[in-house]
Amino acid sequence: MDSLKESVVKAMDGKDVELFPFIPYILQDLWEIGSDPEIITALIQKHFSDTANIEVLDLGCGKGAVSVKLAKNLSCKCLGIDAIPEFISFAEKKAIEYGVEMLCMYKVGDMREMISSLPEFDAIILGSIGPVFGDYLATLTRLSKCLKRGGAVIIDDGYIDNGSKFTHPLMQKKHEIISQVNKAGMQLAEERIVDKNYIIDVEDRIFILLKSRCEELIVKHPEKSRLFEDYILKQKQEGEVLKKQVVCSTMLIKNW
């Protein structure tokens, strides 16, 4: 199993663990790091009749954009877990700013270790964090232990069209995902596919911000210039994959 730092760097599309302490600086201009809070809010609102009485677990919560907006719009209780202390501090400040500090709780830690001691939740969110727990079967099997019967796992991810010849080490084809969901005893209840033009706009905007911060770090730490140059290149490559090669979607998977 990857170390915590390796896992975080991979989730951020990096490849060198030395990047870990610089992630807060690189991402300082972004609150919404991956998932679209509006899509997740709409899914939860549709599939849960009484949102004020549900509890949501946001794994890899980043700076709390999803959980804070969920609590604000749906009055649900949220627990967010992330490995980066600076992200958690930012999320706590945002919860206060939005007036939902009584509904949102945040913890710093390794979700892979913490998951075994958590209570059951109505909904669990994995927002653009990659295969931290393994493939879909391994992930859903692991999460089922803290998911209520009738609850849902919401996964924001990219997958490869069934007829595509494209391959990626961290992505599967749609039919493989569905098969693994069913083997886990769950069912894909709804999927929201993200418009390609939206993906292009977002990826281009994010890349400009990340590239600018990496260039600042190159000036500050010239001895580590290759580290940041490689990250800029990796971000550009992964951005092109999202824009051209894969389907970006948010899936709500029910635990019947």
C-alpha positions, -999 to 999 in steps of 0.1 A, spaced: 0 0 0 12 35 -8 22 57 21 -2 85 30 19 111 12 22 90 -19 -15 85 -20 -22 122 -17 2 131 -44 -13 105 -68 -48 119 -61 -34 153 -71 -21 138 -103 15 141 -91 42 114 -92 69 125 -67 62 123 -30 85 154 -25 56 174 -39 35 168 -8 45 198 14 40 221 -15 5 211 -24 -12 237 -2 8 265 -19 1 252 -54 -36 249 -47 -40 281 -27 -61 298 -54 -88 270 -55 -116 262 -31 -134 237 -53 -105 213 -60 -123 185 -79 -160 177 -75 -189 200 -85 -208 208 -53 -239 216 -72 -241 182 -89 -236 164 -56 -262 186 -39 -287 179 -66 -281 141 -63 -285 140 -26 -316 162 -27 -332 139 -52 -324 106 -35 -330 116 1 -364 128 12 -353 144 45 -319 158 40 -319 177 74 -317 143 91 -290 126 71 -253 123 78 -227 126 51 -191 114 50 -168 133 27 -136 114 21 -107 134 8 -128 165 15 -101 189 4 -110 225 15 -146 216 23 -163 231 -8 -187 201 -11 -195 196 25 -199 233 34 -223 238 5 -242 206 13 -247 217 48 -257 252 38 -282 241 11 -296 209 26 -290 213 64 -274 179 66 -245 170 89 -211 164 73 -179 149 84 -149 157 62 -116 138 63 -84 149 45 -47 143 49 -36 179 45 -39 200 77 -40 233 58 -70 221 38 -89 212 70 -81 246 85 -95 263 54 -126 241 55 -133 250 91 -130 287 83 -154 283 53 -179 265 75 -179 294 99 -181 319 70 -212 301 57 -227 297 91 -227 259 91 -200 252 117 -225 233 139 -232 210 110 -197 204 96 -169 186 114 -134 181 99 -106 157 108 -70 154 96 -59 118 89 -55 88 67 -90 79 55 -78 43 48 -71 38 85 -99 59 99 -127 42 79 -127 11 100 -136 30 132 -163 53 118 -200 49 124 -226 44 96 -235 73 73 -264 79 49 -241 90 21 -204 87 15 -186 110 -10 -155 102 -30 -148 134 -49 -121 131 -76 -96 114 -53 -88 84 -75 -86 47 -65 -75 53 -29 -91 21 -17 -85 2 -49 -109 -6 -78 -147 -1 -74 -153 -35 -59 -126 -31 -33 -138 5 -26 -175 -3 -22 -168 -34 -2 -147 -14 22 -171 15 24 -202 -7 29 -191 -13 65 -199 24 74 -228 29 50 -264 25 61 -288 2 44 -305 22 17 -276 47 18 -255 59 -12 -219 62 -23 -213 92 -46 -182 89 -67 -169 117 -89 -145 101 -114 -135 95 -150 -140 63 -169 -132 51 -204 -160 44 -230 -165 7 -236 -156 10 -273 -125 31 -267 -90 18 -273 -76 43 -248 -60 29 -216 -51 46 -184 -35 30 -153 -60 46 -129 -92 44 -150 -116 16 -160 -141 11 -187 -178 17 -179 -188 -20 -181 -161 -30 -157 -173 -4 -132 -209 -16 -135 -198 -52 -130 -179 -44 -99 -207 -23 -85 -231 -52 -89 -206 -77 -73 -204 -54 -43 -242 -59 -39 -250 -23 -49 -265 -6 -79 -258 24 -100 -290 45 -93 -280 77 -113 -252 92 -132 -246 128 -142 -222 132 -171 -203 164 -171 -204 184 -203 -171 184 -223 -171 222 -228 -174 227 -191 -145 203 -185 -124 222 -210 -131 255 -194 -125 243 -159 -93 224 -167 -78 253 -186 -86 277 -158 -71 254 -131 -40 247 -152 -32 284 -155 -35 288 -117 -14 258 -109 12 266 -135 16 301 -121 21 289 -85 46 262 -96 66 288 -115 67 309 -83 80 278 -65 107 273 -91 119 308 -83 118 302 -46 133 267 -47 155 265 -79 171 233 -66 137 217 -69 128 232 -103 126 197 -119 100 187 -93 77 216 -102 83 214 -140 74 177 -139 42 186 -121 32 212 -146 38 187 -174 18 160 -156 -11 184 -150 -12 193 -186 -12 157 -197 -39 147 -172 -60 177 -183 -58 166 -219 -70 131 -209 -100 146 -191 -108 169 -220 -104 143 -248 -102 107 -237 -125 99 -209 -160 105 -196 -162 126 -165 -192 118 -143 -207 117 -109 -223 84 -100 -247 78 -72 -245 41 -61 -272 27 -38 -266 2 -11 -299 -17 -13 
